[in-house]
């Protein structure tokens, strides 16, 4: 190792605070190549960078030196301190004795897995491929779906010690997208210790940080992401993450599956209406049972009273406690199945549900009817395609149960009204969360529920097409017309 190489190694290590992993190669007596081990493509490094520079080269500037390197992504830097971040990202530094600055050469090969099948958002129809942890591969996947020159990519570096890179993806249209600047400002205005996962970036972008309801969705599917881009939405992609952030989203967007558009018109519409019905069952079925048995026996038909009494005569708990025990048991089984390995978790969920349910009935802790209702409510929550919204629905059941057990039907009505008011007040990037229900939009509702065959091919809606000022104008006009009536 030459004296110059030793000198540059010490200087670079001073910026790295003595961290190991730095490799410096001396090419002759004047050129030094430095890189971090394990983060570069060794074949590209040796063939296209080190081999051409191993010969005696005379150059006037680093721009001229870059002509001898057989790698396209090659640019000069003025200060060594400015190049350390790129060095830690997999770039190689080319330094020349007696010259200020050097060259940054992209030979990065960050360890990542190849794109595989989608595990979380599985479907029967359509593409099965999912994103990986490589941003370059993910963007290439999207460009294979959308080859338009209007597909725009912007790179933003977050203010964090992790130096996380984020890409903003959107389609440039004749009408300026009002969400781009909102996303850009929120990403640039936050300074956090570190951002590792996409869900942490999602929290920065939300309008209502303390709401239980998600405002943006995470997706691992390129086809769903491409569909969101066609709708005029913004996609945020985080380096090192296999899930992208999609927004703005309304409440109804979380109950839509990309498979609905792949199905025939009638099947797609039926599936979306079925999920809406499952949402009602999941939230209200068990609370109505508790309210009826606690306060409102007159609601129960006479033909159902005898089976209810027969089923509950050995149960020592009031309906509220009985329902809470079963709901907590279902959540414990779900959480245990999610944390165990896949095959063991599936067996645990099936066997555990059967054994615990049968044992609870025989021991007199609960009734057969409640087990059936709790199982139906759990199935209703699992039909939601978005896991974040599914978790919210499962959580909402518990305060709804408490309201039903303490106040009966008035408690259910009060808590439901509270939820409706909260949802009507929510926004996503400044747009109404309950669109197209609020403000009412018949065309948006038709396209959302796939009511017609042509609505399967409609992507853009007023939620993404018009700006915030126009949306507020529509809301005020709707209230004005309602008052006139």
C-alpha positions in Angstrom: 0.0 0.0 0.0 1.4 3.4 -1.0 1.8 6.3 1.3 -0.9 8.2 -0.4 -3.3 5.2 -0.1 -2.6 5.0 3.7 -3.2 8.7 4.0 -6.5 8.6 2.3 -7.6 5.5 4.3 -7.0 7.4 7.5 -8.8 10.5 6.3 -11.9 8.5 5.1 -11.9 6.5 8.3 -11.9 9.8 10.3 -15.3 10.6 8.7 -16.5 7.0 9.5 -15.4 7.4 13.1 -13.1 4.4 12.8 -15.8 2.1 11.5 -14.6 -1.1 9.8 -15.6 -2.2 6.4 -13.6 0.3 4.3 -11.5 -1.1 1.5 -8.8 1.0 -0.3 -7.0 -0.2 -3.4 -3.9 1.6 -4.7 -3.6 1.7 -8.5 0.0 2.7 -9.1 1.4 5.5 -6.9 -1.2 8.2 -7.5 -4.7 6.6 -7.8 -6.7 5.2 -5.0 -10.1 3.5 -5.2 -12.2 3.3 -2.0 -15.4 1.4 -1.3 -17.4 -0.3 1.5 -17.1 -4.1 1.4 -20.3 -6.1 0.8 -22.1 -3.1 -0.8 -20.6 -3.2 -4.3 -20.8 -5.4 -7.4 -17.3 -7.0 -7.4 -17.4 -8.0 -11.1 -18.4 -4.5 -12.2 -15.8 -2.9 -9.9 -12.9 -5.0 -11.2 -13.8 -5.1 -14.9 -15.2 -1.6 -15.5 -13.4 0.5 -12.9 -10.2 -1.0 -11.6 -9.0 -2.6 -14.8 -9.2 0.6 -17.0 -7.5 2.7 -14.3 -4.7 0.2 -13.7 -2.9 1.5 -16.7 -0.9 4.7 -16.8 -3.4 7.6 -17.5 -2.7 11.2 -18.1 -5.7 13.5 -17.6 -6.5 17.2 -17.1 -9.6 16.9 -15.0 -11.8 14.3 -13.3 -14.3 14.8 -16.1 -11.6 13.5 -18.6 -10.7 10.7 -16.2 -14.4 9.5 -16.2 -14.0 8.8 -19.9 -11.7 5.9 -19.1 -14.2 4.3 -16.7 -16.8 2.0 -18.4 -19.6 2.9 -16.1 -22.2 5.5 -17.0 -23.1 6.7 -13.5 -19.9 8.6 -12.8 -19.6 12.2 -11.5 -17.1 14.4 -9.8 -17.2 15.8 -6.3 -15.3 18.7 -4.8 -14.9 17.7 -1.1 -14.3 14.3 0.5 -16.9 15.1 3.2 -19.6 15.5 0.5 -18.9 12.0 -0.9 -19.1 10.0 2.4 -22.8 9.6 2.2 -22.6 8.1 -1.3 -19.7 5.9 -0.2 -22.0 4.4 2.5 -24.6 3.8 -0.2 -22.4 1.6 -2.3 -20.6 4.0 -4.5 -16.8 3.8 -5.1 -14.5 6.8 -4.7 -11.7 7.5 -7.2 -9.0 9.8 -5.7 -5.9 11.2 -7.4 -2.9 12.4 -5.5 -2.4 16.2 -5.7 -6.0 16.8 -6.9 -8.9 18.1 -4.9 -12.0 16.1 -4.8 -12.5 12.9 -6.9 -15.0 10.8 -8.7 -18.1 9.0 -7.5 -18.7 5.8 -9.4 -22.0 3.8 -8.9 -21.0 0.2 -8.4 -23.6 -0.4 -5.7 -25.1 -3.8 -5.2 -27.1 -3.6 -2.0 -28.2 -7.1 -0.9 -31.9 -7.6 -1.7 -34.2 -10.4 -2.7 -35.7 -10.9 -6.1 -39.4 -10.0 -6.7 -41.6 -12.8 -5.5 -45.3 -13.5 -5.2 -47.5 -11.2 -3.1 -48.1 -12.7 0.3 -50.3 -10.1 2.0 -52.4 -8.9 -0.9 -53.0 -12.3 -2.5 -55.5 -12.5 -5.4 -56.8 -15.2 -7.8 -56.7 -13.1 -11.0 -54.1 -10.8 -12.4 -50.3 -10.5 -11.8 -48.9 -12.3 -8.8 -45.5 -10.4 -8.6 -44.8 -8.2 -5.6 -42.3 -5.4 -4.8 -38.9 -6.2 -3.3 -36.6 -4.1 -1.1 -34.8 -2.5 -4.0 -36.2 0.9 -5.1 -34.7 0.6 -8.6 -36.3 -2.8 -9.2 -39.6 -1.5 -7.9 -39.7 1.5 -10.1 -38.7 -0.6 -13.1 -41.7 -2.9 -12.3 -44.0 0.2 -12.3 -42.5 1.4 -15.6 -43.2 -2.0 -17.1 -46.9 -1.3 -16.4 -47.0 2.4 -17.3 -44.6 3.2 -20.2 -46.0 6.8 -20.6 -43.6 9.7 -20.6 -46.0 11.4 -18.1 -44.8 9.0 -15.4 -42.7 11.3 -13.1 -40.2 10.2 -10.5 -38.8 12.7 -7.9 -36.2 11.7 -5.3 -36.2 13.3 -1.8 -33.7 12.7 1.0 -35.3 12.8 4.4 -33.7 14.7 7.3 -32.7 11.7 9.4 -29.5 10.0 10.5 -30.5 7.1 8.3 -30.3 9.4 5.2 -33.4 7.6 3.9 -34.1 8.1 0.2 -37.8 8.5 -0.8 -39.2 8.6 -4.3 -42.4 10.5 -5.2 -44.2 8.9 -8.2 -47.1 10.4 -10.0 -48.5 11.0 -13.5 -48.2 14.5 -14.9 -51.5 15.7 -16.2 -52.8 18.9 -17.9 -54.3 19.8 -14.5 -51.7 20.3 -11.8 -51.8 17.6 -9.2 -52.6 19.4 -5.9 -51.1 16.7 -3.7 -47.5 16.7 -4.9 -46.5 19.9 -3.1 -48.3 18.7 0.1 -46.4 15.5 0.2 -43.1 17.2 -0.6 -43.4 19.7 2.1 -44.4 17.2 4.8 -41.4 15.0 3.9 -38.9 17.8 3.9 -40.3 19.5 7.1 -39.8 16.6 9.5 -36.4 15.8 11.1 -36.4 12.4 12.9 -33.7 10.2 14.4 -34.3 7.5 11.8 -36.8 6.2 9.4 -36.5 2.5 8.6 -39.9 1.4 7.4 -42.6 2.8 5.1 -45.2 2.8 8.0 -43.1 5.4 9.8 -43.1 7.7 6.7 -46.8 7.2 6.4 -47.3 8.7 9.9 -45.5 11.9 8.7 -47.9 12.3 5.8 -51.2 11.9 7.7 -53.6 14.7 8.3 -55.1 13.3 11.5 -52.3 11.8 13.5 -54.5 10.6 16.4 -57.2 9.0 14.3 -57.6 5.2 14.4 -58.7 5.2 10.7 -55.9 5.0 8.2 -55.7 7.8 5.6 -53.1 6.2 3.3 -52.6 2.6 2.3 -49.6 0.4 2.0 -49.3 -1.9 -1.0 -46.9 -4.6 -2.1 -48.5 -5.0 -5.6 -47.3 -3.2 -8.7 -50.7 -3.6 -10.4 -52.5 -1.9 -7.6 -49.9 0.8 -7.4 -50.3 1.4 -11.2 -54.0 1.6 -10.8 -53.6 4.3 -8.1 -51.3 6.3 -10.3 -53.9 6.2 -13.1 -56.4 7.5 -10.6 -54.3 10.6 -10.0 -52.9 9.6 -6.7 -49.4 10.0 -5.3 -47.1 7.0 -4.6 -44.3 7.3 -2.0 -41.6 4.7 -2.3 -39.0 4.2 0.5 -35.6 2.7 -0.1 -35.2 -0.7 1.5 -39.0 -1.4 1.8 -41.2 -3.7 -0.2 -44.4 -1.7 0.5 -45.2 1.6 -1.1 -47.5 4.4 0.3 -50.5 5.4 -1.7 -52.6 8.5 -1.1 -54.9 10.3 -0.8 -57.4 7.6 0.1 -61.0 7.8 1.1 -62.8 5.5 3.4 -64.2 3.4 0.6 -60.8 2.9 -1.0 -59.7 0.5 1.9 -62.5 -1.9 1.0 -61.6 -2.2 -2.7 -59.4 -5.0 -4.1 -57.5 -4.8 -7.3 -59.1 -8.1 -8.2 -62.5 -6.4 -8.5 -61.5 -4.8 -11.8 -60.2 -8.2 -13.1 -63.5 -9.9 -12.4 -66.6 -9.5 -14.6 -68.8 -6.4 -14.0 -71.4 -8.3 -11.9 -68.9 -10.2 -9.8 -66.8 -7.1 -9.0 -69.9 -5.1 -7.9 -71.2 -8.1 -5.8 -67.8 -8.4 -4.0 -67.8 -4.7 -3.0 -71.3 -4.8 -1.8 -70.5 -8.0 0.1 -67.6 -6.2 1.9 -69.9 -3.3 2.8 -72.4 -5.8 4.4 -69.5 -7.6 6.1 -68.4 -4.3 7.6 -71.8 -3.8 9.2 -71.9 -7.3 10.5 -68.4 -7.0 12.0 -69.1 -3.8 13.9 -72.8 -4.2 15.0 -73.6 -8.0 15.2 -72.2 -8.8 18.7 -73.1 -5.4 20.3 -76.7 -5.9 19.1 -76.7 -9.3 20.8 -75.4 -7.8 24.1 -77.9 -4.9 24.0 -80.9 -7.1 23.2 -80.1 -9.6 26.0 -79.3 -6.9 28.6 -81.9 -4.2 28.0 -84.2 -5.0 25.1 -85.7 -8.5 25.4 -88.8 -7.2 23.6 -86.8 -7.0 20.4 -86.2 -10.8 20.3 -88.9 -12.8 18.4 -90.7 -15.4 20.5 -89.4 -18.2 18.3 -85.8 -17.2 19.3 -86.3 -16.8 23.0 -86.4 -20.5 23.8 -83.1 -21.3 22.0 -81.5 -18.3 23.7 -82.6 -19.3 27.1 -81.6 -22.9 26.6 -78.2 -21.9 25.3 -77.5 -19.4 28.2 -79.0 -21.1 31.2 -75.6 -22.5 32.4 -73.6 -19.3 31.6 -72.6 -17.5 34.8 -71.6 -14.2 33.2 -73.7 -11.3 32.0 -73.9 -10.9 28.2 -71.3 -8.1 28.1 -68.7 -10.1 30.0 -69.5 -13.2 27.9 -69.0 -11.3 24.7 -65.8 -9.7 25.9 -64.3 -13.1 26.8 -65.0 -14.5 23.4 -63.8 -11.4 21.5 -60.5 -11.3 23.5 -60.1 -15.1 22.8 -60.5 -14.5 19.1 -57.9 -11.7 19.1 -55.5 -13.9 21.1 -55.8 -16.7 18.6 -55.3 -14.2 15.7 -52.2 -12.6 17.3 -50.7 -16.0 18.1 -51.3 -17.3 14.6 -49.7 -14.1 13.1 -46.5 -14.4 15.2 -45.9 -18.2 14.7 -44.4 -19.6 11.5 -46.9 -19.9 8.7 -47.7 -23.6 8.8 -47.8 -23.7 12.6 -49.9 -20.4 12.7 -52.5 -21.8 10.4 -52.8 -25.0 12.5 -52.9 -23.0 15.7 -55.8 -20.8 14.4 -58.0 -23.7 13.2 -57.3 -26.2 16.1 -57.3 -23.5 18.7 -60.6 -22.0 17.6 -62.3 -25.4 17.6 -60.9 -26.6 20.9 -61.4 -23.4 22.8 -64.9 -22.9 21.4 -66.0 -26.4 22.2 -64.4 -26.3 25.7 -66.0 -22.9 26.5 -69.5 -24.2 25.7 -69.1 -27.4 27.7 -67.7 -25.6 30.6 -70.6 -23.1 30.6 -68.5 -20.0 29.9 -70.4 -19.1 26.8 -73.3 -20.1 24.6 -73.4 -21.7 21.2 -75.2 -18.7 19.7 -72.6 -16.2 20.8 -69.8 -18.3 19.4 -71.5 -18.3 16.1 -72.0 -14.5 16.2 -68.5 -13.8 17.2 -67.2 -16.0 14.4 -69.3 -14.2 11.9 -68.1 -10.8 13.2 -64.5 -12.0 12.9 -65.1 -13.3 9.4 -66.6 -9.9 8.5 -63.5 -8.1 9.6 -61.2 -10.5 7.6 -63.0 -9.7 4.3 -61.5 -6.2 4.4 -58.6 -6.2 1.8 -56.6 -3.6 3.7 -54.9 -5.0 6.9 -54.7 -1.5 8.5 -58.4 -0.9 8.1 -59.2 -4.5 9.2 -57.2 -3.8 12.5 -59.2 -0.6 13.1 -62.5 -2.4 12.6 -61.5 -5.1 15.1 -60.6 -2.5 17.6 -63.8 -0.5 17.2 -65.8 -3.6 18.2 -64.6 -3.3 21.8 -65.9 0.2 22.6 -69.0 -0.6 20.7 -69.5 -3.6 22.9 -69.0 -1.5 26.1 -71.5 1.1 24.8 -74.1 -1.6 24.1 -73.5 -3.3 27.5 -73.8 0.0 29.5 -76.5 1.8 27.6 -78.1 -0.6 25.2 -79.3 0.6 21.9 -78.9 4.3 22.8 -75.2 3.5 23.5 -74.8 1.9 20.1 -76.5 4.9 18.5 -74.4 7.4 20.4 -71.1 5.7 19.6 -72.1 5.2 15.9 -73.0 8.9 15.7 -69.6 9.8 17.2 -67.8 7.6 14.6 -69.8 9.1 11.7 -69.0 12.7 12.8 -65.4 11.8 13.2 -65.3 10.3 9.7 -67.0 13.3 8.2 -64.5 15.7 9.7 -61.5 13.7 8.5 -59.4 14.6 5.5 -56.7 13.0 3.5 -54.3 15.5 2.0 -57.1 18.0 2.6 -59.7 16.1 0.7 -62.9 14.7 2.3 -62.3 11.2 3.8 -65.9 10.1 3.1 -66.0 11.0 -0.6 -68.1 10.1 -2.6 -70.6 9.9 0.2 -69.6 13.3 1.5 -69.8 15.5 -0.4 -72.4 13.4 -2.4 -71.3 12.6 -5.9 -73.4 10.2 -7.9 -70.8 9.6 -10.6 -68.1 8.9 -8.1 -70.4 6.5 -6.2 -71.1 4.6 -9.4 -67.4 4.3 -10.2 -66.5 3.3 -6.7 -69.0 0.5 -6.4 -68.6 -0.6 -10.1 -72.3 -0.3 -10.6 -71.9 -0.2 -14.4 -69.7 -2.1 -16.8 -68.0 1.1 -18.0 -67.1 2.0 -14.3 -64.5 -0.8 -14.3 -62.5 1.2 -16.8 -62.9 4.6 -15.1 -60.0 5.6 -12.9 -59.9 9.3 -12.1 -62.6 10.7 -9.8 -63.3 14.2 -8.5 -61.3 13.4 -5.4 -58.1 13.3 -7.4 -59.0 15.4 -10.4 -60.1 18.6 -8.9 -58.1 20.8 -6.5 -59.0 21.5 -2.9 -60.6 24.9 -3.6 -63.0 23.3 -6.1 -63.8 20.6 -3.6 -64.7 23.1 -0.9 -66.8 25.0 -3.4 -68.7 21.8 -4.2 -69.3 21.2 -0.5 -70.7 24.7 0.1 -72.9 24.4 -3.0 -74.3 21.1 -1.7 -75.2 22.6 1.7 -76.7 25.7 0.0 -78.9 23.5 -2.3 -79.9 21.4 0.8 -81.0 24.5 2.7 -83.0 25.8 -0.3 -84.9 22.5 -0.4 
